[in-house]
Structures are given as C-alpha cells and as structure tokens.
C-alpha cells in the first residue's frame, strides 16, 4: 500500500520540513502522495550530495523548502533557495547538487 495511505497523512496540517530529517552523507526521500495523476516527494540532501543528471517523461516542480541548491536543466545552471521553485520540463536532462544542506519538495505531474 502506498506510504501516504498507510500513514494517513490526509486531513492533517503538515509542516513540510518536519516530514523528513537530514541524514549524514546521503539524500533521503519520502513520498507523501502517490496517485495516477502524479506524485509529491520530499527530499533532504546533506552537503555535497546530489542527484546525477537524468530526465523524466513528465514535468516536475522542484520547490526548495530549506537551504539552497544548484540545479542544472540541459546544462544551464540555476541556484534556488528556500521559498523558490523551478519547473523541470519533461524529457530535458536535469541534475541537483547541494553545496549546503537543503530540502526540496518535488511535484511530478503525469499526463
């Protein structure tokens, strides 16, 4: 059963940054919504960690909720910080790197 149903996260006020803790030397993730129409996953990145270049068949919205991150979309660099977001277009390679600890919410929209 998907995690969000098992934990019954619906009809609750959730503090985004409390949903996942930083873990030394790694990227941690927690899926909070998993539906046919899309997913919402929160990530925490320790300093020096990242997601290597990859692409997805769907648009995704990356929202930084804590700290700051470097994002590349088709080799074009962006720096985004808490309270900012960037749309990762479908089928374009992108990567994420943490020069400092940060957390992000990733909303994947499926067609």
C-alpha positions as CSV (number, residue, x, y, z in Angstrom):
1,X,0.0,0.0,0.0
2,X,1.4,3.5,-0.8
3,X,3.1,5.2,2.1
4,X,0.7,8.2,2.1
5,X,-2.3,5.9,2.6
6,X,-0.6,3.8,5.3
7,X,0.4,6.8,7.3
8,X,-2.9,8.6,6.8
9,X,-1.4,12.0,6.0
10,X,-4.7,13.3,4.7
11,X,-6.8,15.8,6.6
12,X,-3.8,16.9,8.7
13,X,-1.8,20.1,8.9
14,X,1.7,19.0,7.9
15,X,4.9,21.0,8.4
16,X,6.9,20.3,5.2
17,X,10.4,20.4,6.7
18,X,9.4,18.2,9.6
19,X,8.4,15.3,7.3
20,X,12.0,14.3,6.6
21,X,15.2,14.6,8.6
22,X,18.7,15.3,7.3
23,X,20.8,12.2,7.2
24,X,24.6,12.4,7.2
25,X,26.2,11.7,3.8
26,X,23.1,10.9,1.8
27,X,20.0,12.0,0.0
28,X,16.8,10.9,1.8
29,X,13.3,10.9,0.3
30,X,9.8,10.3,1.5
31,X,6.8,10.0,-0.9
32,X,3.9,11.8,0.7
33,X,1.4,11.5,-2.3
34,X,1.3,8.8,-4.9
35,X,-1.6,9.0,-7.4
36,X,-2.1,8.2,-11.1
37,X,-2.1,11.9,-11.8
38,X,1.3,12.5,-10.1
39,X,3.4,12.2,-7.0
40,X,4.7,14.5,-4.3
41,X,8.0,13.6,-2.7
42,X,10.1,15.5,-0.1
43,X,13.9,15.1,-0.2
44,X,16.7,16.1,2.2
45,X,20.2,16.5,0.9
46,X,23.3,16.5,3.0
47,X,26.2,18.9,2.0
48,X,28.0,17.6,-1.1
49,X,25.2,15.2,-2.1
50,X,23.1,15.4,-5.3
51,X,21.1,13.7,-8.0
52,X,23.1,13.0,-11.1
53,X,21.8,14.1,-14.5
54,X,18.7,12.3,-15.6
55,X,15.4,13.0,-17.3
56,X,11.8,12.2,-16.8
57,X,8.9,11.8,-19.2
58,X,6.8,14.3,-17.2
59,X,7.1,17.9,-16.0
60,X,8.2,18.3,-12.4
61,X,8.1,21.3,-10.0
62,X,11.1,21.5,-7.6
63,X,10.4,23.7,-4.6
64,X,13.2,24.4,-2.1
65,X,11.8,24.4,1.4
66,X,15.1,24.8,3.3
67,X,18.6,25.9,2.3
68,X,19.8,26.4,-1.2
69,X,20.6,24.2,-4.2
70,X,22.2,24.2,-7.6
71,X,20.1,22.8,-10.4
72,X,21.0,22.3,-14.0
73,X,18.5,21.9,-16.8
74,X,20.0,20.9,-20.1
75,X,23.4,22.1,-18.7
76,X,22.0,25.5,-17.9
77,X,22.8,26.4,-14.2
78,X,20.4,27.8,-11.7
79,X,20.7,28.5,-8.0
80,X,17.5,28.3,-6.0
81,X,16.8,28.9,-2.3
82,X,14.1,28.3,0.2
83,X,10.8,29.7,-1.0
84,X,11.7,29.4,-4.6
85,X,10.8,26.9,-7.2
86,X,11.7,25.8,-10.7
87,X,9.9,23.8,-13.3
88,X,11.9,20.9,-14.7
89,X,10.5,20.3,-18.2
90,X,9.7,16.8,-19.4
91,X,12.4,14.9,-21.3
92,X,15.1,17.5,-20.6
93,X,18.1,16.3,-18.6
94,X,18.5,17.9,-15.2
95,X,20.6,17.4,-12.1
96,X,20.6,18.7,-8.5
97,X,23.6,19.4,-6.2
98,X,23.8,20.5,-2.6
99,X,26.7,22.9,-1.6
100,X,24.9,23.0,1.7
101,X,22.2,21.0,3.3
102,X,18.8,21.6,1.7
103,X,15.3,20.2,1.4
104,X,13.0,20.2,-1.5
105,X,9.5,19.1,-2.4
106,X,9.2,17.5,-5.9
107,X,5.8,17.5,-7.5
108,X,5.6,15.3,-10.6
109,X,2.7,15.8,-12.9
110,X,1.8,12.9,-15.2
111,X,-0.1,13.3,-18.4
